Amino acid sequence: MSERQPEYHLDGSAVTDEPSFYAALGRAVRAPDGYYGSNLDALADCLRGGFGPEPPFTLVWQDSARARRRLTRRLAAADGREQSYFDAVLDVLRDGGVTVLLR
């Protein structure tokens, strides 16, 4: 019988910009001092361990559509295309071993 992954709930209604996303994520995963990254590289570092929960875990992102509308800064994706900051966050989380459920 397989063990269930820990599950955390991110309140997307609290996300108004990039700093508020990282604050909401830190609260959601109950990271030490609420810190679970402050940019994409720092988030990837946190996912590798030492700053809170380590994957595998599930992140249930409530009100994700609202967060998607707020995290719109355009970035170059690994494949050379442009993507929104929201999509870049999803890539980092998923690449780091997090199962993300958008609600």
N, C-alpha and C positions, 0 to 999 in steps of 0.2 A: 504494500500500500504506500503510495507516494505522500510525502508531507506537503501540506498546503503552504503556498508562499504567503509571506506577510502582505497585508493589503493596507494601503494608505489612501486617504481621500484629500484631494486638492480642490480648494474652493476657487473656481475660476472667476467668480464674481468679484473677488478681491484683487484680480489682476487688472491693473490700469496701465502699466508700463513694465519695462524690463526689471527695474529694482523691486517693484511690488510682486512680480512673478517669483523672484528668488526668495523674498520674505514669505510669501504664501507657501512655497515649496518647503522651505525650512520648517515652518509650522506643521505642515502636513506630515512630514516624515519624522517629526519630533527630533530634529537634529540638535546636537549640543549647541547651546547658545543661539539656536535658530538658524545656524549657518549651514547651507547646503549649496554653496556656489554663489557667485556674483556675476558670472559671465559663462559663456559656453565651455571654455577651457577649464575653469574652476569647477563647473558642474561635472565634467568628465573626470576630473581628479577625485571629487567626492564619491563618485560611483565606483572608483577603484579601491575605496576603503579609507577608514580612519577618521571620517567626519560625520558619521551617522550610519544609517542602514546601508548594507551592501547588497547588491542584487545577487540572486534573483528576488524581486518583489513586484507586486502589482500596484500601479498608481491609477486610481480611479479619478479622472479629471472631470469634476462636476462643472457645469456651465462653461465647457471648453469653447463653445462658439463665441462667447463674449470675449474670452481671452484671445482667441484667434483674431478677432476684430481689433484688438489693442496691440498685439505683438506683430506689427506689420513691417518693421524695418527690413529692407532687402539685403540679403547676403549672398555671396557666391557659395554654391553647394560644391561638394567634393567632385561632382561630375561636370563642373563648369557652368551649370545652369544657375539662375537666380532662384532663391527661395525666401520665404518670409522667416522672420525670427521664430515664430511659432513652429514652423516646420523644422527649422534647425534644432530647436529644443527637442522635438519629438525624435529626430534622428539621433541626437546625443543620448537621450534616455534609452531608446531601443537598442542602439549600438552597445550601450553599457550593460544591457541585460535586464532592463526594466520592461515589464509588460504594461503598456499604457492603454487604458480603456477610456475613450472619449465619450462623455455623457453630455 
